Amino acid sequence: MAISQSADMDSPIKRILLDDVFWERVVSSLKLLKPIAVAIARIEGDNAILSDVQTLLADVREEIRTALPTSLLLQAEETAVLKYIKKREDFCLKPIHAAAYMLDPKYAGKSILSGAEINKAYGVITTVSRHLGLDEGKVLGSLAKYTSKQGLWD
């Protein structure tokens, strides 16, 4: 069924699609949503690595912080976005992620972990050591040498 030219021009959908403000909002939204989509795809991918979760979420937070000032959101909405990003990060990140990050050689010397996260990571490493029947003191001593690049880890 053919639609007449005049009926087509009056279509509410067509008016929206031809509206520059609409497209400005779409582009603004994409700048906020794309980092989240990229991180989700990487975390759910076949090559996902536990130690990367720390940096992925930190990157998402930073990219969104960078995009917010140019977004069309109101200040209260920007604050809410940052609050929800932090809430999701707190929900997703567990001490095992911090431990994996600390033990991954590609992140050696690039710590983005807080003191509290480092303490919780040590707790995980200690618990796993105990579970495996390893001497916790030796494991923590070896970890200290690893983080300071001494001995075998030099």
DSSP file (Angstrom, degrees, kcal/mol; ACC not computed):
  #  RESIDUE AA STRUCTURE BP1 BP2  ACC     N-H-->O    O-->H-N    N-H-->O    O-->H-N    TCO  KAPPA ALPHA  PHI   PSI    X-CA   Y-CA   Z-CA
    1    1 A M              0   0    0      0, 0.0     2,-0.3     0, 0.0     0, 0.0   0.000 360.0 360.0 360.0 124.7    0.0    0.0    0.0
    2    2 A A        -     0   0    0      1,-0.0     2,-0.4     0, 0.0     0, 0.0  -0.602 360.0-142.4 -85.0 141.2    1.5    3.3   -1.1
    3    3 A I        -     0   0    0     -2,-0.3    -1,-0.0     1,-0.0     5,-0.0  -0.864  25.2-113.6-102.3 136.1    1.4    6.3    1.2
    4    4 A S     >  -     0   0    0     -2,-0.4     4,-2.2     1,-0.1     5,-0.2  -0.299  23.4-116.1 -67.2 154.0    0.9    9.7   -0.3
    5    5 A Q  H  > S+     0   0    0      1,-0.2     4,-1.9     2,-0.2     5,-0.1   0.885 114.2  48.9 -57.9 -43.6    3.7   12.2   -0.2
    6    6 A S  H  > S+     0   0    0      2,-0.2     4,-1.1     1,-0.2    -1,-0.2   0.878 111.3  48.8 -69.7 -37.1    1.8   14.7    1.9
    7    7 A A  H  4 S+     0   0    0      1,-0.2     4,-0.3     2,-0.2    -1,-0.2   0.885 110.8  52.1 -67.4 -37.4    0.8   12.0    4.5
    8    8 A D  H >< S+     0   0    0     -4,-2.2     3,-1.1     1,-0.2    -2,-0.2   0.882 105.9  53.5 -65.6 -39.1    4.3   10.8    4.6
    9    9 A M  H 3< S+     0   0    0     -4,-1.9    -1,-0.2     1,-0.3    -2,-0.2   0.777 108.0  51.3 -67.4 -26.7    5.7   14.3    5.4
   10   10 A D  T 3< S+     0   0    0     -4,-1.1    -1,-0.3    -3,-0.2    -2,-0.2   0.433  79.4 127.1 -91.0   0.6    3.3   14.7    8.3
   11   11 A S    <>  -     0   0    0     -3,-1.1     4,-2.2    -4,-0.3     5,-0.2  -0.369  59.3-141.2 -61.5 129.5    4.3   11.4    9.9
   12   12 A P  H  > S+     0   0    0      0, 0.0     4,-2.0     0, 0.0    -1,-0.2   0.865 102.7  53.3 -59.7 -35.5    5.3   11.9   13.5
   13   13 A I  H  > S+     0   0    0      1,-0.2     4,-2.6     2,-0.2     5,-0.2   0.918 108.0  49.0 -66.3 -42.8    8.1    9.4   13.1
   14   14 A K  H  > S+     0   0    0      1,-0.2     4,-1.7     2,-0.2    -1,-0.2   0.895 109.2  52.8 -65.2 -39.0    9.5   11.3   10.1
   15   15 A R  H  < S+     0   0    0     -4,-2.2     4,-0.4     2,-0.2    -1,-0.2   0.912 111.2  47.3 -62.3 -40.9    9.4   14.6   12.0
   16   16 A I  H >< S+     0   0    0     -4,-2.0     3,-1.4     1,-0.2    -2,-0.2   0.936 110.9  50.8 -64.7 -45.8   11.3   13.0   14.9
   17   17 A L  H 3< S+     0   0    0     -4,-2.6    -1,-0.2     1,-0.3    -2,-0.2   0.764 111.7  47.9 -65.8 -25.3   13.9   11.5   12.5
   18   18 A L  T 3< S+     0   0    0     -4,-1.7     2,-0.6    -5,-0.2    -1,-0.3   0.435  87.9 107.3 -92.4  -0.6   14.4   14.8   10.8
   19   19 A D    <>  -     0   0    0     -3,-1.4     4,-1.5    -4,-0.4     3,-0.2  -0.695  58.8-155.3 -84.7 120.2   14.8   16.7   14.1
   20   20 A D  H  > S+     0   0    0     -2,-0.6     4,-2.2     1,-0.2     5,-0.2   0.843  94.4  57.5 -62.6 -35.1   18.4   17.7   14.8
   21   21 A V  H  > S+     0   0    0      1,-0.2     4,-2.2     2,-0.2    -1,-0.2   0.897 103.1  54.5 -63.9 -40.0   17.8   17.8   18.6
   22   22 A F  H  > S+     0   0    0      1,-0.2     4,-2.1    -6,-0.2    -1,-0.2   0.939 110.7  44.7 -57.4 -47.9   16.7   14.2   18.4
   23   23 A W  H  X S+     0   0    0     -4,-1.5     4,-2.5     1,-0.2    -1,-0.2   0.836 109.2  56.1 -69.8 -32.5   20.0   13.2   16.8
   24   24 A E  H  X S+     0   0    0     -4,-2.2     4,-2.2     2,-0.2    -1,-0.2   0.905 109.5  47.2 -63.0 -40.4   22.0   15.3   19.2
   25   25 A R  H  X S+     0   0    0     -4,-2.2     4,-2.5     2,-0.2    -2,-0.2   0.879 110.6  52.0 -67.6 -38.6   20.4   13.4   22.1
   26   26 A V  H  X S+     0   0    0     -4,-2.1     4,-2.4     2,-0.2    -2,-0.2   0.940 111.4  46.1 -63.0 -46.9   21.0   10.0   20.3
   27   27 A V  H  X S+     0   0    0     -4,-2.5     4,-1.9     1,-0.2    -2,-0.2   0.907 112.6  50.8 -63.3 -42.1   24.7   10.9   19.9
   28   28 A S  H  X S+     0   0    0     -4,-2.2     4,-1.0     1,-0.2    -1,-0.2   0.911 111.1  48.4 -61.2 -43.2   25.0   12.1   23.5
   29   29 A S  H >X S+     0   0    0     -4,-2.5     4,-2.3     1,-0.2     3,-0.5   0.895 108.2  54.3 -64.4 -40.9   23.4    8.9   24.7
   30   30 A L  H 3X S+     0   0    0     -4,-2.4     4,-2.8     1,-0.2    -1,-0.2   0.876 101.8  58.1 -62.3 -37.7   25.7    6.7   22.6
   31   31 A K  H 3< S+     0   0    0     -4,-1.9    -1,-0.2     1,-0.2    -2,-0.2   0.827 113.4  40.2 -62.1 -30.3   28.8    8.5   24.2
   32   32 A L  H << S+     0   0    0     -4,-1.0     4,-0.5    -3,-0.5    -2,-0.2   0.822 121.1  41.1 -85.3 -34.0   27.5    7.3   27.6
   33   33 A L  H  X S+     0   0    0     -4,-2.3     4,-2.4     1,-0.1     5,-0.2   0.767  98.7  71.8 -89.0 -26.5   26.4    3.8   26.6
   34   34 A K  H  X S+     0   0    0     -4,-2.8     4,-2.7     1,-0.2     5,-0.2   0.913  95.7  51.2 -61.0 -45.5   29.1    2.7   24.3
   35   35 A P  H  > S+     0   0    0      0, 0.0     4,-2.1     0, 0.0    -1,-0.2   0.883 111.7  49.4 -59.7 -34.7   31.8    2.3   27.0
   36   36 A I  H  > S+     0   0    0     -4,-0.5     4,-2.5     2,-0.2    -2,-0.2   0.930 111.7  47.6 -67.4 -45.3   29.4    0.1   29.0
   37   37 A A  H  X S+     0   0    0     -4,-2.4     4,-2.3     1,-0.2    -1,-0.2   0.900 111.8  50.3 -63.0 -41.4   28.5   -2.0   25.9
   38   38 A V  H  X S+     0   0    0     -4,-2.7     4,-2.2     2,-0.2    -1,-0.2   0.924 111.7  47.8 -63.2 -44.6   32.2   -2.5   25.1
   39   39 A A  H  X S+     0   0    0     -4,-2.1     4,-2.7    -5,-0.2     5,-0.2   0.911 111.3  50.3 -64.1 -42.6   33.1   -3.5   28.6
   40   40 A I  H  X S+     0   0    0     -4,-2.5     4,-2.4     1,-0.2    -1,-0.2   0.927 110.2  50.2 -61.0 -44.8   30.2   -6.0   28.7
   41   41 A A  H  X S+     0   0    0     -4,-2.3     4,-0.6     1,-0.2    -1,-0.2   0.897 113.2  46.2 -61.7 -40.4   31.2   -7.5   25.4
   42   42 A R  H >< S+     0   0    0     -4,-2.2     3,-0.6     2,-0.2    -2,-0.2   0.914 113.4  48.1 -68.7 -42.1   34.8   -7.9   26.7
   43   43 A I  H 3< S+     0   0    0     -4,-2.7    -2,-0.2     1,-0.2    -1,-0.2   0.865 117.2  42.2 -67.0 -35.5   33.8   -9.4   30.0
   44   44 A E  H 3< S+     0   0    0     -4,-2.4    -1,-0.2    -5,-0.2    -2,-0.2   0.499  95.5 110.4 -88.3  -4.1   31.4  -11.9   28.4
   45   45 A G  S X< S-     0   0    0     -4,-0.6     3,-1.3    -3,-0.6    -3,-0.1  -0.171  81.7-111.9 -71.6 164.4   33.8  -12.7   25.6
   46   46 A D  T 3  S+     0   0    0      1,-0.3    -1,-0.1     0, 0.0    -4,-0.1   0.732 117.2  50.7 -66.5 -23.5   35.6  -16.0   25.1
   47   47 A N  T 3  S+     0   0    0     -5,-0.1    -1,-0.3     2,-0.1    -2,-0.1   0.128  79.0 143.0-102.5  19.9   38.9  -14.4   25.9
   48   48 A A    <   -     0   0    0     -3,-1.3     2,-0.4    -5,-0.1    -5,-0.1  -0.329  34.1-158.0 -64.2 140.6   37.8  -12.7   29.1
   49   49 A I    >>  -     0   0    0      1,-0.1     3,-1.5    -7,-0.1     4,-0.5  -0.984  18.1-136.7-125.3 132.1   40.4  -12.6   31.9
   50   50 A L  T >4 S+     0   0    0     -2,-0.4     3,-1.2     1,-0.3     4,-0.4   0.849 103.5  57.2 -54.9 -39.9   39.5  -12.2   35.6
   51   51 A S  T 3> S+     0   0    0      1,-0.2     4,-0.5    49,-0.2     3,-0.4   0.714  97.8  63.2 -68.6 -19.5   42.3   -9.7   36.2
   52   52 A D  H <> S+     0   0    0     -3,-1.5     4,-2.8     1,-0.2    -1,-0.2   0.674  81.3  80.1 -78.2 -17.1   41.0   -7.4   33.4
   53   53 A V  H <X S+     0   0    0     -3,-1.2     4,-2.4    -4,-0.5     5,-0.3   0.894  88.4  55.8 -59.8 -41.6   37.7   -6.7   35.2
   54   54 A Q  H  > S+     0   0    0     -4,-0.4     4,-1.8    -3,-0.4    -1,-0.2   0.944 114.0  38.6 -53.8 -52.1   39.3   -4.1   37.5
   55   55 A T  H  X S+     0   0    0     -4,-0.5     4,-2.8     2,-0.2    -2,-0.2   0.863 112.0  57.6 -72.8 -35.5   40.7   -2.1   34.6
   56   56 A L  H  X S+     0   0    0     -4,-2.8     4,-2.3     1,-0.2    -1,-0.2   0.944 110.9  42.5 -58.8 -47.6   37.6   -2.5   32.5
   57   57 A L  H  X S+     0   0    0     -4,-2.4     4,-2.3     2,-0.2    -1,-0.2   0.864 113.5  52.0 -69.9 -34.6   35.3   -1.0   35.1
   58   58 A A  H  X S+     0   0    0     -4,-1.8     4,-2.2    -5,-0.3    -1,-0.2   0.896 110.5  49.8 -65.2 -39.3   37.8    1.7   35.9
   59   59 A D  H  X S+     0   0    0     -4,-2.8     4,-2.9     2,-0.2     5,-0.2   0.905 109.5  50.8 -65.1 -41.9   37.9    2.6   32.2
   60   60 A V  H  X S+     0   0    0     -4,-2.3     4,-2.4     1,-0.2     5,-0.2   0.947 110.7  49.0 -59.5 -48.5   34.1    2.6   32.0
   61   61 A R  H  X S+     0   0    0     -4,-2.3     4,-2.3     1,-0.2    -2,-0.2   0.917 114.4  45.3 -57.7 -45.2   33.9    5.0   35.0
   62   62 A E  H  X S+     0   0    0     -4,-2.2     4,-2.2     2,-0.2    -1,-0.2   0.905 112.1  50.2 -68.9 -41.9   36.6    7.3   33.4
   63   63 A E  H  X S+     0   0    0     -4,-2.9     4,-1.9     2,-0.2    -1,-0.2   0.892 112.9  46.8 -64.2 -38.8   35.0    7.3   30.0
   64   64 A I  H  X S+     0   0    0     -4,-2.4     4,-2.2    -5,-0.2    -2,-0.2   0.913 110.4  52.4 -69.5 -41.9   31.6    8.2   31.3
   65   65 A R  H  < S+     0   0    0     -4,-2.3    -2,-0.2    -5,-0.2    -1,-0.2   0.891 111.7  47.8 -57.9 -39.2   33.1   10.9   33.6
   66   66 A T  H  < S+     0   0    0     -4,-2.2     4,-0.3     1,-0.2    -1,-0.2   0.869 114.7  44.9 -69.4 -37.7   34.7   12.4   30.5
   67   67 A A  H >< S+     0   0    0     -4,-1.9     3,-0.9     1,-0.2     4,-0.4   0.762  96.3  76.3 -79.6 -25.8   31.5   12.2   28.4
   68   68 A L  G >< S+     0   0    0     -4,-2.2     3,-1.6     1,-0.2     5,-0.3   0.875  86.1  58.2 -58.4 -43.5   29.2   13.6   31.0
   69   69 A P  G 3  S+     0   0    0      0, 0.0    -1,-0.2     0, 0.0    -2,-0.1   0.807 112.2  42.0 -60.4 -26.6   30.2   17.3   30.7
   70   70 A T  G <  S+     0   0    0     -3,-0.9    -2,-0.2    -4,-0.3    -3,-0.1   0.407  96.4 103.5 -97.9   2.4   29.2   17.3   27.1
   71   71 A S  S <  S-     0   0    0     -3,-1.6   -46,-0.1    -4,-0.4     7,-0.0  -0.286  79.3-122.0 -77.5 169.0   26.1   15.2   27.6
   72   72 A L  S    S+     0   0    0    -47,-0.1     2,-0.1   -48,-0.1    -1,-0.1   0.221  72.5 121.7 -93.8  13.3   22.6   16.8   27.5
   73   73 A L        -     0   0    0     -5,-0.3     2,-0.1     1,-0.1    -2,-0.0  -0.436  66.1-115.0 -78.0 150.8   21.9   15.5   31.0
   74   74 A L     >  -     0   0    0     -2,-0.1     4,-2.5     1,-0.1     3,-0.2  -0.397  34.0-104.1 -74.4 161.4   20.9   17.8   33.8
   75   75 A Q  H  > S+     0   0    0      1,-0.2     4,-2.4     2,-0.2     5,-0.2   0.896 123.1  51.8 -56.3 -43.0   23.4   18.0   36.8
   76   76 A A  H  > S+     0   0    0      1,-0.2     4,-1.9     2,-0.2    -1,-0.2   0.872 110.2  49.2 -62.7 -36.6   21.1   15.9   39.0
   77   77 A E  H  > S+     0   0    0     -3,-0.2     4,-2.4     2,-0.2    -2,-0.2   0.886 109.2  51.9 -70.6 -38.6   21.0   13.2   36.2
   78   78 A E  H  X S+     0   0    0     -4,-2.5     4,-2.3     2,-0.2    -2,-0.2   0.924 110.1  49.4 -61.3 -43.9   24.8   13.3   35.8
   79   79 A T  H  X S+     0   0    0     -4,-2.4     4,-2.1     1,-0.2    -2,-0.2   0.900 110.7  50.4 -61.3 -41.5   25.2   12.8   39.6
   80   80 A A  H  X S+     0   0    0     -4,-1.9     4,-2.6     2,-0.2    -2,-0.2   0.898 108.1  52.7 -64.7 -40.6   22.7    9.9   39.4
   81   81 A V  H  X S+     0   0    0     -4,-2.4     4,-2.4     1,-0.2    -2,-0.2   0.944 111.1  46.3 -60.4 -48.1   24.7    8.3   36.5
   82   82 A L  H  X S+     0   0    0     -4,-2.3     4,-2.2     1,-0.2    -1,-0.2   0.875 111.6  52.6 -62.8 -37.0   27.9    8.4   38.5
   83   83 A K  H  X S+     0   0    0     -4,-2.1     4,-2.4     1,-0.2    -1,-0.2   0.922 111.4  45.5 -64.0 -44.4   26.1    7.0   41.5
   84   84 A Y  H  X S+     0   0    0     -4,-2.6     4,-2.4     2,-0.2    -2,-0.2   0.853 110.5  53.3 -70.6 -33.9   24.7    4.1   39.6
   85   85 A I  H  X S+     0   0    0     -4,-2.4     4,-2.4    -5,-0.2    -1,-0.2   0.940 112.1  45.6 -63.1 -45.8   28.1    3.4   37.9
   86   86 A K  H  X S+     0   0    0     -4,-2.2     4,-2.7     2,-0.2    -2,-0.2   0.905 112.2  51.5 -62.5 -42.4   29.7    3.3   41.4
   87   87 A K  H  X S+     0   0    0     -4,-2.4     4,-1.8     1,-0.2    -1,-0.2   0.908 112.1  45.8 -62.6 -42.2   26.9    1.1   42.7
   88   88 A R  H  X S+     0   0    0     -4,-2.4     4,-2.5     2,-0.2     5,-0.2   0.887 112.0  51.8 -68.1 -39.4   27.4   -1.4   39.8
   89   89 A E  H  X S+     0   0    0     -4,-2.4     4,-2.8     1,-0.2    -2,-0.2   0.929 109.9  48.8 -62.5 -45.5   31.1   -1.4   40.2
   90   90 A D  H  < S+     0   0    0     -4,-2.7    -1,-0.2     1,-0.2    -2,-0.2   0.864 113.3  48.5 -62.1 -36.0   30.8   -2.2   43.9
   91   91 A F  H  < S+     0   0    0     -4,-1.8    -2,-0.2    -5,-0.2    -1,-0.2   0.895 117.9  39.3 -69.8 -40.9   28.4   -5.0   43.1
   92   92 A C  H  < S+     0   0    0     -4,-2.5     2,-0.4    -5,-0.1    -2,-0.2   0.887  98.8  79.2 -81.1 -40.8   30.6   -6.5   40.4
   93   93 A L     <  +     0   0    0     -4,-2.8    -4,-0.0    -5,-0.2     0, 0.0  -0.558  56.9 176.2 -79.7 127.6   34.0   -6.2   41.9
   94   94 A K    >>  -     0   0    0     -2,-0.4     3,-1.4     1,-0.0     4,-1.2  -0.801  46.9 -99.4-121.0 163.5   35.0   -8.8   44.4
   95   95 A P  H 3> S+     0   0    0      0, 0.0     4,-2.5     0, 0.0     5,-0.2   0.796 119.7  65.1 -55.7 -28.9   38.3   -9.4   46.3
   96   96 A I  H 3> S+     0   0    0      1,-0.2     4,-2.4     2,-0.2     5,-0.2   0.855  98.8  53.5 -63.5 -33.3   39.1  -12.2   43.8
   97   97 A H  H <> S+     0   0    0     -3,-1.4     4,-2.4     2,-0.2    -1,-0.2   0.912 109.3  48.0 -65.9 -42.4   39.3   -9.6   41.0
   98   98 A A  H  X S+     0   0    0     -4,-1.2     4,-2.7     2,-0.2    -2,-0.2   0.905 111.9  49.8 -64.5 -41.6   41.7   -7.5   43.0
   99   99 A A  H  X S+     0   0    0     -4,-2.5     4,-1.9     2,-0.2    -2,-0.2   0.929 111.7  47.8 -63.7 -44.6   43.8  -10.6   43.8
  100  100 A A  H  X S+     0   0    0     -4,-2.4     4,-1.0     1,-0.2   -49,-0.2   0.902 112.2  50.4 -62.3 -40.8   43.9  -11.6   40.1
  101  101 A Y  H >< S+     0   0    0     -4,-2.4     3,-0.6     1,-0.2     6,-0.2   0.926 110.3  49.5 -62.0 -46.0   44.8   -8.0   39.2
  102  102 A M  H 3< S+     0   0    0     -4,-2.7    -1,-0.2     1,-0.2    -2,-0.2   0.845 114.3  45.4 -62.3 -34.0   47.7   -8.0   41.7
  103  103 A L  H 3< S+     0   0    0     -4,-1.9    -1,-0.2    -5,-0.2    -2,-0.2   0.569  87.5 100.4 -89.6  -9.7   49.0  -11.3   40.4
  104  104 A D    X<  -     0   0    0     -4,-1.0     3,-2.0    -3,-0.6     4,-0.2  -0.676  65.8-147.6 -80.7 118.9   48.8  -10.5   36.7
  105  105 A P  G >  S+     0   0    0      0, 0.0     3,-1.3     0, 0.0    -1,-0.2   0.779  93.7  66.4 -58.1 -27.8   52.3   -9.5   35.4
  106  106 A K  G 3  S+     0   0    0      1,-0.3    -5,-0.1     3,-0.0    -2,-0.0   0.714 104.9  44.6 -69.5 -16.2   50.8   -7.1   32.9
  107  107 A Y  G X  S+     0   0    0     -3,-2.0     3,-2.2    -6,-0.2    -1,-0.3   0.313  80.8 133.2-105.8   7.4   49.6   -4.9   35.7
  108  108 A A  T <  S+     0   0    0     -3,-1.3    39,-0.1     1,-0.3    -6,-0.1  -0.386  80.6   8.7 -60.7 128.7   52.8   -5.1   37.7
  109  109 A G  T 3  S+     0   0    0     -2,-0.1    -1,-0.3    38,-0.1    -2,-0.0   0.536 111.0  89.8  78.8   7.0   53.7   -1.5   38.9
  110  110 A K    <   +     0   0    0     -3,-2.2    -2,-0.1     0, 0.0     2,-0.1  -0.195  56.8 172.2-124.8  40.8   50.3   -0.1   37.7
  111  111 A S        +     0   0    0      1,-0.2    -3,-0.0    -9,-0.0    -9,-0.0  -0.303  19.5 169.4 -64.7 126.5   48.2   -0.5   40.7
  112  112 A I        +     0   0    0     -2,-0.1     2,-0.2     2,-0.1    -1,-0.2   0.204  46.9 116.3-109.3   8.8   44.7    1.1   40.5
  113  113 A L        -     0   0    0    -15,-0.1     2,-0.1     1,-0.1    -2,-0.0  -0.531  62.7-129.9 -83.6 143.7   43.7   -0.6   43.7
  114  114 A S     >  -     0   0    0     -2,-0.2     4,-2.3     1,-0.1     5,-0.2  -0.368  31.5-103.3 -78.8 168.5   42.8    1.2   46.9
  115  115 A G  H  > S+     0   0    0      1,-0.2     4,-2.4     2,-0.2     5,-0.2   0.895 123.9  52.0 -59.4 -40.7   44.4    0.1   50.2
  116  116 A A  H  > S+     0   0    0      1,-0.2     4,-2.2     2,-0.2    -1,-0.2   0.894 109.1  49.5 -64.3 -39.9   41.2   -1.6   51.2
  117  117 A E  H  > S+     0   0    0      2,-0.2     4,-2.3     1,-0.2    -1,-0.2   0.890 110.2  51.0 -66.5 -38.8   41.1   -3.6   47.9
  118  118 A I  H  X S+     0   0    0     -4,-2.3     4,-2.4     2,-0.2    -2,-0.2   0.925 109.6  50.3 -64.1 -44.0   44.7   -4.6   48.4
  119  119 A N  H  X S+     0   0    0     -4,-2.4     4,-1.8     1,-0.2    -2,-0.2   0.909 111.6  47.8 -60.5 -42.1   44.0   -5.8   51.9
  120  120 A K  H  X S+     0   0    0     -4,-2.2     4,-1.9     2,-0.2    -1,-0.2   0.868 109.4  53.8 -67.3 -35.2   41.0   -7.8   50.7
  121  121 A A  H  X S+     0   0    0     -4,-2.3     4,-2.6     2,-0.2    -2,-0.2   0.911 106.7  51.5 -64.6 -41.7   43.1   -9.3   47.9
  122  122 A Y  H  X S+     0   0    0     -4,-2.4     4,-2.7     1,-0.2    -1,-0.2   0.885 107.1  55.1 -60.3 -37.7   45.7  -10.4   50.5
  123  123 A G  H  X S+     0   0    0     -4,-1.8     4,-2.4     2,-0.2    -2,-0.2   0.910 108.9  46.6 -60.7 -42.8   42.8  -12.1   52.3
  124  124 A V  H  X S+     0   0    0     -4,-1.9     4,-2.8     2,-0.2     5,-0.3   0.936 113.0  48.8 -64.1 -46.8   41.9  -14.0   49.2
  125  125 A I  H  X S+     0   0    0     -4,-2.6     4,-2.3     1,-0.2    -2,-0.2   0.902 112.7  48.3 -62.1 -41.0   45.5  -15.0   48.6
  126  126 A T  H  X S+     0   0    0     -4,-2.7     4,-2.6     2,-0.2    -1,-0.2   0.921 112.2  49.1 -63.5 -45.0   45.9  -16.1   52.2
  127  127 A T  H  X S+     0   0    0     -4,-2.4     4,-2.5     2,-0.2    -2,-0.2   0.910 112.7  46.7 -62.4 -43.7   42.6  -18.1   52.1
  128  128 A V  H  X S+     0   0    0     -4,-2.8     4,-2.2     2,-0.2    -1,-0.2   0.904 111.5  52.3 -66.3 -40.3   43.6  -19.9   48.8
  129  129 A S  H  <>S+     0   0    0     -4,-2.3     5,-2.8    -5,-0.3     4,-0.4   0.944 111.6  45.9 -58.3 -48.3   47.0  -20.6   50.2
  130  130 A R  H ><5S+     0   0    0     -4,-2.6     3,-1.3     1,-0.2    -2,-0.2   0.918 111.4  52.4 -60.6 -44.9   45.5  -22.2   53.3
  131  131 A H  H 3<5S+     0   0    0     -4,-2.5    -1,-0.2     1,-0.3    -2,-0.2   0.849 110.8  47.7 -61.1 -35.3   43.0  -24.1   51.2
  132  132 A L  T 3<5S-     0   0    0     -4,-2.2    -1,-0.3    -5,-0.2    -2,-0.2   0.472 116.2-115.2 -85.8  -1.8   45.9  -25.5   49.1
  133  133 A G  T < 5 +     0   0    0     -3,-1.3    -3,-0.2    -4,-0.4     2,-0.2   0.743  65.9 146.4  76.0  22.7   47.9  -26.4   52.2
  134  134 A L      < -     0   0    0     -5,-2.8     2,-0.7    -6,-0.2    -1,-0.2  -0.574  61.5 -97.8 -91.1 156.0   50.6  -24.0   51.4
  135  135 A D     >  -     0   0    0     -2,-0.2     4,-2.3     1,-0.2     5,-0.2  -0.637  31.0-153.9 -72.7 112.8   52.6  -22.1   54.0
  136  136 A E  H  > S+     0   0    0     -2,-0.7     4,-3.0     1,-0.2     5,-0.3   0.872  92.2  55.2 -58.5 -39.6   50.9  -18.7   54.1
  137  137 A G  H  > S+     0   0    0      1,-0.2     4,-2.3     2,-0.2    -1,-0.2   0.913 109.6  45.6 -60.9 -44.0   54.1  -17.0   55.3
  138  138 A K  H  > S+     0   0    0      2,-0.2     4,-2.7     1,-0.2    -1,-0.2   0.905 113.3  49.9 -66.7 -40.5   56.0  -18.2   52.3
  139  139 A V  H  X S+     0   0    0     -4,-2.3     4,-2.4     2,-0.2    -2,-0.2   0.946 114.1  44.2 -63.0 -47.7   53.3  -17.3   49.9
  140  140 A L  H  X S+     0   0    0     -4,-3.0     4,-2.3     2,-0.2    -1,-0.2   0.859 113.3  52.0 -67.0 -34.4   53.0  -13.8   51.3
  141  141 A G  H  X S+     0   0    0     -4,-2.3     4,-2.0    -5,-0.3    -1,-0.2   0.916 110.9  47.2 -64.5 -43.3   56.8  -13.5   51.3
  142  142 A S  H  X S+     0   0    0     -4,-2.7     4,-2.5     1,-0.2    -2,-0.2   0.885 110.8  52.5 -64.8 -38.4   56.9  -14.5   47.7
  143  143 A L  H  X S+     0   0    0     -4,-2.4     4,-2.9     2,-0.2     5,-0.2   0.903 107.1  52.3 -63.6 -41.0   54.1  -12.1   46.9
  144  144 A A  H  X S+     0   0    0     -4,-2.3     4,-1.7     1,-0.2    -2,-0.2   0.907 111.5  46.4 -61.5 -41.7   56.1   -9.3   48.6
  145  145 A K  H  X>S+     0   0    0     -4,-2.0     5,-2.6     2,-0.2     4,-0.5   0.891 112.1  51.9 -66.6 -39.0   59.1  -10.2   46.4
  146  146 A Y  H ><5S+     0   0    0     -4,-2.5     3,-0.8     3,-0.2    -2,-0.2   0.936 111.4  45.2 -62.4 -47.5   56.9  -10.3   43.3
  147  147 A T  H 3<5S+     0   0    0     -4,-2.9    -1,-0.2     1,-0.2    -2,-0.2   0.808 119.1  41.8 -70.2 -27.9   55.4   -6.9   43.9
  148  148 A S  H 3<5S-     0   0    0     -4,-1.7    -1,-0.2    -5,-0.2    -2,-0.2   0.378 110.3-123.3 -98.4   4.8   58.8   -5.3   44.7
  149  149 A K  T <<5 +     0   0    0     -3,-0.8     2,-0.3    -4,-0.5    -3,-0.2   0.940  58.9 147.6  54.9  55.8   60.5   -7.2   41.8
  150  150 A Q    > < -     0   0    0     -5,-2.6     3,-1.9    -6,-0.1    -1,-0.2  -0.805  50.4 -10.8-116.4 159.6   63.1   -8.9   44.0
  151  151 A G  G >  S+     0   0    0     -2,-0.3     3,-2.0     1,-0.3     0, 0.0  -0.285 136.0   4.6  59.8-131.1   64.8  -12.3   43.8
  152  152 A L  G 3  S+     0   0    0      1,-0.3    -1,-0.3     2,-0.1    -6,-0.0   0.784 134.5  55.4 -54.1 -30.5   63.2  -14.6   41.2
  153  153 A W  G <         0   0    0     -3,-1.9    -1,-0.3     1,-0.2    -2,-0.2   0.400 360.0 360.0 -88.8   2.3   60.9  -11.7   40.1
  154  154 A D    <         0   0    0     -3,-2.0    -1,-0.2    -4,-0.1    -2,-0.1   0.498 360.0 360.0 -67.1 360.0   63.6   -9.2   39.4
